[in-house]
Amino acid sequence: MRKVGIIGIGITPFKARYLDKTYFELAYDATKLALDDTNKNGAEITHNDLQSTVYGIYNELFERQFMPDIFINSYLGMNNKSGTRIATGGATGGYTVRMAYAEVASGLSDLCLCIGVEKCNDCYDEN
């Protein structure tokens, strides 16, 4: 197993609701912040350099679509790159980091985006 390190972190501010942003925009914002954090010491890494993505999604029904990870990959400009969705309820965050670690430690990827995004308070309700 190879050594693995975290080279950048991006976190959007915690709010009860983001009525002005979509699920995809929140994912984009966090990714941009992580890449900015990575590059502040002179690195020049873009989304094109990322080889894979591991998505933590607590419950896709909150996003009103099946397999939202595929659409996030497209929104981030990472079509045709490996994407793995993790949905394990309350353990989603931990398992997402674990899978991203395994992706790099095993040699499957050199650079892997590990992302979690949720808008569970905005879930659809016809009533």
N, C-alpha and C positions, 0 to 999 in steps of 0.2 A: 504494500500500500504506500502511496505517495503522501508526502506531507501536504496539508491543506491549510490555507489561510483565508481570512476574510479581508478583502482589499478595499471595500467601500460599503457604506451604509446610507440608505435613504429612507427617511420616515416622514410621512405626511403628519401634520398636527392632528391629534386626537380630537374628534368632535362627535357629538351624538348623531348628527346628520350632516351630510354634504348634499344639500338639495341642488346646488349649482354645478355639481360635477357628477359625471357618470362613473360607473365601476371602472371602465377602461381609462378614463382620464386620471383617476386616482392611481392606477397601476403605472401609467405613463409618468406621472409626477414623481412617484417613489423611485422608479427606474432612473429618471433623469437626475434626481438628487444623489442616488448611489453612484452613478457614473461621474457626476461632478465631484463627489467626495473622493473617488478613486483617482481622479485626474488632478487634484489640487497640488500634488507633489511632483508634477511633471509627466506623469503617465499620459498616454494618448489613446485611451480605450474608448471605443464607441460600441453601440449595440451590434454593429457588424462583426466585432471581435468575439462576442459571446457565442459559444457553440451550443449551448443548451439552456433550458429554463425549467425550473421546478416551481410549480404554482401551488400555494396553499389556499384552498378555497373551502371554507367551513361547510357551506351548503349551496350548491349551484341553483337550487330553487329560489333562493333569495335574489338571484340575478335574473330570474325569469327566462333562463335559457339553459339548454343542455350543453355541456362542454364549453363553458365560457373561456377556458384556457386557450382554446384554438383561436378565438377572436382576439384575446389579449396578445397572443403571439403576432397576429396580423397587425393589430393596432400599434405594436412596438416596432414594426418593420422587421420582424424575425421569422418571416415565412420560410418554410422548408428547413427549419432547425428543430432539433429534438425538444419536445416539451412533455413534461410529466405532471399530471395533476394529482395532488394529495388531498383527500377529503376524509379525515378521521375524527370528525366532531371536535371535541375540546382538545384533542391531542394534535390537531392539524399543524400548528406552528412548529412544534418539536419534530414531527415526522417530516415536515418540509425541509427543515435545516438538515436533518439526518440524510435525506435522499440527495440533497445538493452536495453534502460532504461525500457521500458514496460515489456520486457521479464523477467528482474530481479525483478522489483517492484511488479509484479503480483505473483511472486513465481514460475513461470514456470521453471526458472533456477536460480542457485546460482552464477554461473560463465558463462558469455556470452562473446564471442569474437565479437567485433564490428570492421569490416574491410571494407575499401574502397580501390579499386585498379582500375587503368585505364591506358590504353596505346592508347589513341585516336589518337595520332599523327602517330602511326604505322599502321593505318588501311589499309586493303587490297585494292590494286588498280591494276587491270590487265593491265591498260594502262600505 
